[in-house]
């Protein structure tokens, strides 16, 4: 059985770094992993942000395939697993498991895992403007500090608290682990100077030396739109969404928003008191408390349970009331998004509408507008409350039980959230590809039906059916990848939740058998953890839905990014119309660049006069049709299909 000791052995504390002719093991194994993890997380986050903003994915043919790089990965994995193996060995041994050893194992595994992630990042991505070669400063600094820390242990050569005497089996095991760490960190430091996993030349030089198809103008660093993160341009997306959350100009809806936020905070408080009252009921029943006291506690518990609801809290009175009141806010948001997008589409030029794909545009508008409400609901009423419940749970168990329970919950939740985000980010490319295939299939179907008459003229029914069938098959291949990766994510989440629940339950049961806790405490822990895990089990779904909403909104944002070709000038005045007269002077007109239809056309139409336009000479009537006079005449004031030269605008402005 695992025996949990204090944080430091004996009467030692972390505040005593030097004792008995050497460093205190408690101080050393607290300081080293903390420094390494802090360096890797803080500086690594900055490096990751730089690579995400300014970096590009390297082409596969330029990524080195080196055995030494695989050795780097293997050594990093070994150093990440080694402290966990040491913890397992100490747990199986007869001696007590001290707190500093547990902290060292967790932080060391996290630090080396972070370093492994940076190693993979530098292996697959590159800064486009980087003219140097070799690993980044963060990894080199991390490996140097890790190797220096192992050398620092030699200072305590004469201390009896360390393993240098090799007097018993535990000291021999600790010495063997130190030798393993020393060799691995030294090897990583040496290999880091060589950088076998990076190109042998600066990446841009390799690209410039590579033979390119100049005729097709292949870019040097093609953007990988299919694999970029959904959180790219997150600030711009959130700025577009925030304006729809707060209903400006409607005090009633603003009051509803504030009241819904208050109800959400009330739910967090109720989630804490429900397990506490359940614990009180168990303790009062086991201790033989008076009936009226037990009855009052039960009534209070049932009332709180009525407010909270069952399971995830989605059916409770407070949650249902909040959902009911949020309907008006949701309708306001949906209406604002649809109206703004509809007005924006009407503001685009005729050129854009003539070249549009009707099916794809309608599909993008439908999915984009519906995803806005889903995104706001998931973030405000699912993600934020779940994270708040986790923080409250860690604080409560650390203060009411012990730091061990807070540490278990923290580690379990951190692993759960981290792996959920990593795997979901990895799945994004499959979801995006599935959306693209879906748009393609719907566009083919709608465009084919809109051109039904043309299809019939050319007897192309079987051809159109085969094209649609091919599009559906490609969509189903992408759909299978999405569902398969989802199954992998669910299994990973279930494994983490099960291990965390097992560790916490065993520890709580141990304290109950030692008479340190009551039976009600075990019931409280189980109830609270299951209550905490239930919405957490939905966290992956919420995160996936948020990602799906962002992906669905990407095409809608692309529509918002379409610029209007014809805009009124800043100080443009109203048209002063007194008497009808149309005058064209030296007009040049084309529906698209490079295909000019009218060249230097001039004529006047007086009030009551009839003018006939006849095809002669260079006037290509077969290309321009009979609608160009209206398009040219109304262009400066409406949606013009093409840029109209200034000579056309002058006589129109002088119309009387």
Steps between C-alpha positions, in 0.01 A plus 500: 500500500622850417604694807481875452749698701550870551639725230859479630645204696560544871469854624648652185341781302547648157632818661819312608695456174830387662521233767750229599774602256277515195181619343179389661336244265165661576631839385689363199217289359257788549715769340631311194170385342333832582770696318506263202123497460477879539767559235341256258144624549561875504769527234352211304165678485669805348682282247177319411323835452778619266486179298121514484496862382810524280582137425413263222478124478805354329448300187535127575791458259705756697438339842808292592451133580785438740560218747659752735177699506311187598762451771418850628132413513569168673724659765244773567228240543726300732568806716127577512406146607795447737366713792162329474673162514693613806173600665352160424804326648479711817129428528563125481788517749442488872616856567274806513428708190597859573336802344813638335550170313145515367545862395832420332346216302205704372692818417790314338265302278325822402826683428645228278165459328503871420857472368394210281221715357745780417732247336217381278401861425848591376515177301187575296471881487735784417508876524491634145750780568737287710841483331669304777525128555468297818267462794340799664625667815224351716589137434874559532448685828272224630750224419787701647312563825398134525861383457626765743243388758629142486855629551376705794427176684877435518531787748327278758762224467568484874138531615347185657158610373598417141571170327877521463580244773295226324427350840165338421276409208306832488826695476622274220177551309518878547863500385408299189224745416741792544750337262220448249396865523860617478572301183170595334527874572863507386411318177208733434719804558764373255242400239330836548813676378493285186120528447454182293125552466535834322600567136874505433460849353269792582160408368463798268828412329370149437183642352689741276731222380209272424379489141163671471239510230542865411228491238239395756640745758512246782547693828811449706307428816149394421254567776352186647144608545383150565709461814512845655349537842137596539608761755686698236373861489311426823504865605332615179239225524418582862472871422238416239313281750515723809297773333210255472507388866414837650170618344558871457194719502284249690504545881269200543736263321798648683327425829436143386870456421602619848237284669615192305857565613377517860318169463816342361693614810223363723539160334869491597410560866230232495744246354721541808226466762322195354783252587554669837138447605514143370802444725312649796209261443731196507683618812177582684352159418812312610531703821133462601403868481146608591231449238400864457864596431539226241166592340601866472833404340326268254248769402779749442692246291195417286428871446859562386479193277179639350678825421806321365332225300628152429840409365651779295260759643327549165152416633497699824268789576775762488642368174159475335412853612826631358441318171146640477613858563787469251263425210437869427872579511569209268237617254645852507847366423376278219302784343790745517744257336264404220394857423857628499619221271200544271567874473869433434419260216271759343782752523734287289546564130314338215829347386518297825137388477539394136792277594352357820426136577145519627497168684827560680409857598162397640660212690767728648242761602275240662776326695678823593199679645381195695849441643517848657231423759647156566845647553381764745294247698786251523756757612285694747287223652718190457874569483521780758280322759694174456835670556357691798374173653846345462672794672243501780538124546880521525480781757232324704673161523839659569357694794232263634683167444873526425739617232524144366138510380548840342811371325318191368216710362742754352714237325198309372322809372817641344568175314138477391481855368845491341447173314151606399630821345798329332297217347218732399745739332641199315149403389428849364646428157264205456199707601601782266551257212158346568338845486676572172377172352149570628500846339623349175226236495224750582634748244498237227145397584359854517682628191397194302133545592511874430631418152248220448406621153859504378562151640197373309612665176832316505365169642746536790283344771726198553810720499355727770389200709850350481658830603265524797573138595876565493452804723298294751767227508774755573283650774445161662875429507556826688204423727652162595826668603307745718305224677806275546704780658201581722497143633871530584437824688214349702708199605785726613264714707340196664841360595610824670171539687509140620858524627432826683187365665684183604793688656279741693260231623783277625663790683173608659419143606848471653442808716160365605659173616760703692216683681611832354183539291139408560290283273317812390829642371541203267142548380565871450814430297330247276193718450699815433744333260224331301313831493820669381582233244153502345527848343871437445405196297308741280793740484648314205165522324475871576851560374432299184178692442683830548758389247227386263324834541822688427557284193141554385545874551817520291310514171266760648799712604632466146172647375537788747853556367376553145566865420245719325635606162276806465476732798367852538762764561524644848348837408275376221183705466149399404399488135328827406237397247305783334442393141577174330804483273743216439844574363782253429839650419803288404370195689709184533329197652582136579349231724846371585858616454652429160166468314397856416157515337456874438777726378463878495118514466325840514133594458227711663133429566283806558162495680238334281758383248529137385843353429567173315823312570613302195794262475760638261873461465697449822187489719489136614127473567521121532717534808346794679131421460233766532546584869826693483338846474318442830812354660715793391237760574426382852850383585624807691191490725439126536676165475715547190622176339838643412718807553371790287752759383468858612384635160179302545430637845537867409205530261285289732566736789398792283159350424225753551 
